[in-house]
């Protein structure tokens, strides 16, 4: 709608709205997190409704801002069986800070609201910790080998603690989102890592193996993100109104017994799991090669402004 304006002016407009939405919805989530500290179950359930409403409002407002300042062609390919009544582990490659907005806004209403596994230490970070806790983000506690060597009686307690933190998800369908590479892709990181892929970094298997062992998921959503015309600079391009095409492809993978095991203490399972994940990542790399070569597959949707609610 405003994509005809000069890039610098669009950047100012985008930064204004991004700051506005973060301040408005982030502030409400923080305040809601404080109110949720009251240990009264009906009260907490009520606050939860508001908090998740604020979270979804943020994603929709961010999508509206993108649509306002960019003419985006969305190429979306999703499994037909997705719904909001099941539990999913979503794994994805990571290209830009924009990825979170793309995933949460485009999958809104199609799968349960997305949650991110966070390190236990982040709960003490001002504002972030209380907001994440208020939104029921699962905090992951992981003991190192050195720590367990010193305190062997705590072996397995980290998984038990994570299971306990996720216990309430049994009654509320949830999507846990994990960027398996652990960091955003850049050519420099890829070269430094010497990963055996053209368009990806090496996946880290431990986190998702831990999550699969700690929670009962109905399916893994193997997700591929691509910005074919903007590649490594999707966020700056979006700020300047230059984001052209966004590709989102999701493959549903059944969670079978071979994907559940003790990744950290069972060497045979660890090797098997790594091989499985590396196979998924190789297929993803081949898919990205096709996309970046200009092959256009999947549904095409021209984005429009979605009012904030």
Secondary structure, DSSP 8 states (H G I E B T S, - for coil): --TTS-HHHHHHHHHHHHHHHHHHHHHHHHHHHHHTTS--HHHHHHHHHHHHHHHHHHHHHHHHHHHHH---EEEEE--TT--SSS-EEEEE----THHHHHHHHHTBTTBS-EEE-EEGGGGGSTTHHHHHHHTT--EE----HHHHHH-GGGTTHHHHHHHHHTGGGGGS--EEEEETTSS---HHHHHHHT-S-SS-----HHHHHHHHHHS--SEEEEEEEE-TTTGGGHHHHHHTT---EEEEEEEEEE--GGG-S-TTT-HHHHHHHHHHHHHHHHHHHHHHHHHHTT---SEEEE-------
